[in-house]
Amino acid sequence: MTTDRPLRVAVAGLGYWGPNLARNFAVLPSSELAWCCDASEAMRARFAPAFPGTRFTADLDEVLADGTVDAVALATPVPTHAALAQRVLAAGKHCFVEKPMAQSVADAEAVVAAARGTDRVLMVGHLLEYHPGVIKLKELIDGGELGRPRYLYGNRLNLGKLRADENALWSLGAHDVSVLLRLAGEEPCEVHARGGSYMREGVEDVVFCFLRFPSGLAAHLHLSWLDPHKERRFTVVGEQRMATFDDMALEGKITVYDKGFDQHTESYGEYITRSGDIWSPRLSNEEPLRTECAHFVDAIRNGTTPVSDGASGLRVVRVLEALQRSLDESRRQGAARSPALTG
């Protein structure tokens, strides 16, 4: 698509995240916010004053019937993502869909096929892939600054909002799985998940995940909205150095540690610990969401493939579905063992 005019973008869903997307598409010089769509009259009335040049509607079909709309960004409830994305693509619009793209591999594959069939850009909102901290962490790994990665782990914890339609794995894990796959550059060959449902039966508030990759890299995720700490952190342990991305840090979100084990030169097979310098690389102050929205618009205008394209979204859903199967199996095994343990 080659045009000098701003792309006309619609945002569907004005709940928790949609207004942030609307704000960014409204101020980007390369786009304009043409429509906002939400079933709630109260939400439409709340945000209409903030976007005076934008049309508001409760009917997505009205948006899709507008031939001047180039793209639609979906920030609707997760169970609706796959079906709505296919409707948007079938209408000939480019589609941005928040993570996860779908709740099953089959549905994610259908969305990817729809994008391929209509020759439209499909991009998934894996926001952290556009965070300067994650980008720098990837640069450190690819540039060999850390040596070959041995293992990495992520903690996404908080005393947060309870969900009824998705557990901590799907609500929080979509963020961290996308980062893991980005940093690893490969898909896992082995996954395990265990969790606990404490506030709502059948909805895990806390999930522990273990993943192993073909290269030998291992990874661990701790996901919880039932925790006294608010933590969003990734750690990469390499052969030569280690690095941490702490999204909650006000400064120094990336910290590199010159720590590890060195072979003792005076003996055979013995190692000594090394603890050298600690430093924090400079990061861009650009808002990750602004970068993400601009990347979507640029992909449409230039005909390029987004970093978090449909194939990326499908990979994330594939890993989440495999982790969910492991979680379900561990729950069944736990239920089967309970009488013997309590009897």
Secondary structure as the mmCIF struct_conf table of DSSP 4:
data_model
#
loop_
_struct_conf.conf_type_id
_struct_conf.id
_struct_conf.beg_label_comp_id
_struct_conf.beg_label_asym_id
_struct_conf.beg_label_seq_id
_struct_conf.end_label_comp_id
_struct_conf.end_label_asym_id
_struct_conf.end_label_seq_id
BEND BEND1 ASP A 4 ARG A 5
HELX_LH_PP_P HELX_LH_PP_P1 PRO A 6 PRO A 6
STRN STRN1 LEU A 7 ALA A 12
BEND BEND2 GLY A 15 TRP A 17
HELX_RH_AL_P HELX_RH_AL_P1 GLY A 18 VAL A 27
TURN_TY1_P TURN_TY1_P1 PRO A 29 SER A 30
STRN STRN2 SER A 31 CYS A 37
BEND BEND3 ALA A 39 ALA A 39
HELX_RH_AL_P HELX_RH_AL_P2 GLU A 41 PHE A 47
HELX_RH_3T_P HELX_RH_3T_P1 ALA A 48 ALA A 50
TURN_TY1_P TURN_TY1_P2 PRO A 52 GLY A 53
BEND BEND4 THR A 54 THR A 54
STRN STRN3 ARG A 55 THR A 57
BEND BEND5 ALA A 58 ALA A 58
HELX_RH_AL_P HELX_RH_AL_P3 LEU A 60 LEU A 64
TURN_TY1_P TURN_TY1_P3 ALA A 65 ALA A 65
TURN_TY1_P TURN_TY1_P4 GLY A 67 THR A 68
STRN STRN4 ALA A 71 LEU A 74
BEND BEND6 THR A 76 THR A 76
HELX_RH_3T_P HELX_RH_3T_P2 VAL A 78 THR A 80
HELX_RH_AL_P HELX_RH_AL_P4 HIS A 81 ALA A 90
TURN_TY1_P TURN_TY1_P5 ALA A 91 GLY A 92
STRN STRN5 HIS A 94 GLU A 98
BEND BEND7 LYS A 99 MET A 101
BEND BEND8 GLN A 103 SER A 104
HELX_RH_AL_P HELX_RH_AL_P5 VAL A 105 THR A 118
TURN_TY1_P TURN_TY1_P6 ASP A 119 ASP A 119
STRN STRN6 LEU A 122 GLY A 125
HELX_RH_3T_P HELX_RH_3T_P3 LEU A 127 TYR A 130
BEND BEND9 HIS A 131 HIS A 131
HELX_RH_AL_P HELX_RH_AL_P6 PRO A 132 ASP A 142
TURN_TY1_P TURN_TY1_P7 GLY A 143 LEU A 146
BEND BEND10 ARG A 148 ARG A 148
STRN STRN7 PRO A 149 LEU A 159
BEND BEND11 ALA A 164 GLU A 166
HELX_RH_AL_P HELX_RH_AL_P7 ALA A 168 ALA A 184
BEND BEND12 GLY A 185 GLU A 186
BEND BEND13 CYS A 189 CYS A 189
STRN STRN8 GLU A 190 GLY A 196
BEND BEND14 TYR A 198 MET A 199
STRN STRN9 ARG A 200 ARG A 200
TURN_TY1_P TURN_TY1_P8 GLU A 201 GLY A 202
STRN STRN10 VAL A 203 VAL A 203
BEND BEND15 ASP A 205 ASP A 205
STRN STRN11 VAL A 206 ARG A 212
TURN_TY1_P TURN_TY1_P9 PRO A 214 SER A 215
BEND BEND16 GLY A 216 GLY A 216
STRN STRN12 ALA A 218 SER A 224
BEND BEND17 TRP A 225 TRP A 225
STRN STRN13 LEU A 226 GLY A 238
BEND BEND18 GLU A 239 GLN A 240
STRN STRN14 MET A 242 ASP A 246
TURN_TY1_P TURN_TY1_P10 ASP A 247 MET A 248
BEND BEND19 LEU A 250 GLU A 251
STRN STRN15 ILE A 254 GLN A 263
TURN_TY1_P TURN_TY1_P11 THR A 265 GLU A 266
BEND BEND20 SER A 267 GLY A 269
STRN STRN16 TYR A 271 TRP A 279
HELX_RH_AL_P HELX_RH_AL_P8 PRO A 288 ASN A 302
TURN_TY1_P TURN_TY1_P12 GLY A 303 GLY A 303
HELX_LH_PP_P HELX_LH_PP_P2 THR A 304 PRO A 306
TURN_TY1_P TURN_TY1_P13 VAL A 307 SER A 308
STRN STRN17 ASP A 309 ASP A 309
HELX_RH_AL_P HELX_RH_AL_P9 GLY A 310 THR A 342
#
